[in-house]
Amino acid sequence: MELAWFKSSHSGNEGTACVEIAWHRSSHSGNEGANCVEVAETPGVVHVRDSKDKNGPQLTFEPAAWQAFVQFAATTEA
């Protein structure tokens, strides 16, 4: 899995007080990237976004809620 690192817009130009986040796409997404989400985990929050709209809205979840969703999705047929 390849991680894409992004520097926070709140970081200074000198590189001080930087926060970086790594987004990754599900291995189940396929090569075309259709119907994909990307996920970035940080301490205390899981960020989720549409892989086709990287600058669009993001959802945030508590890690326990995200884990419960992932477990449910893994055991549910489409």
N, C-alpha and C positions, 0 to 999 in steps of 0.2 A: 504494500500500500504506500503510495506517495503522499507525503504531507505538503501542503502549501502554506507557508508561513506568511503572515501579514503583520506589519507593525501598526500599533494602535494610532489612531488619529490624535490621541491625547498626548503622544510622546513629543518631546521637544526636538528641535532640529539638530541639537548636539548629540542626540542619542541617549540622553539621560532620562531616567524614569520611564523606560520603555516597557511596553507590554506587547508580547507577540502571541498570536493564536494560530494554531494549525488546524486547518479544515481537512477532512478526509471524506471520500465518497464510499458508499457501501460497495462491497465486492459483488453484490447481487445486482448492481445497476446496469451492467453490460457496457459495451464499448461506445454505443451511440449516445449515451448520457440522457436518454429520454426518461422522464418520470423519476428523477433522482433527487435525493436530498444529500446535503453535506452536513457533517457533524463536527463540532469542535468542543472538546471537554476542557473545562477549567475548574479550579477548585470551587466547589459549591454550585456551579451552573453548567448545564449542557446547552450549547447553542445549536440551532438547526436552521438551515436555509435551503432554498431551491438552488440546485447547482446551475440552472440556466439563467438565474437572476442573482448573481453574486452581490450586487449592490442593493437588492430589494430587502423586504422585511425579513426579520429573523424571529424565531420563536425561542424562548428560553424555558428550561425545565430544571427542577431540582434533580440531582442525580438519581435518587430513589424512584422518582416518577418516570424518568427516562428508562431506567433499567426495567421497571415493571412493563412499560410499553414494549420494549424490545423483546422481553420474554413472551408477552402475549402475542406479538406479531410472529414470532418464530414458531409458535404452536398453533397458529390459526391458518386455515387454508384460504387462498384467495378466491 
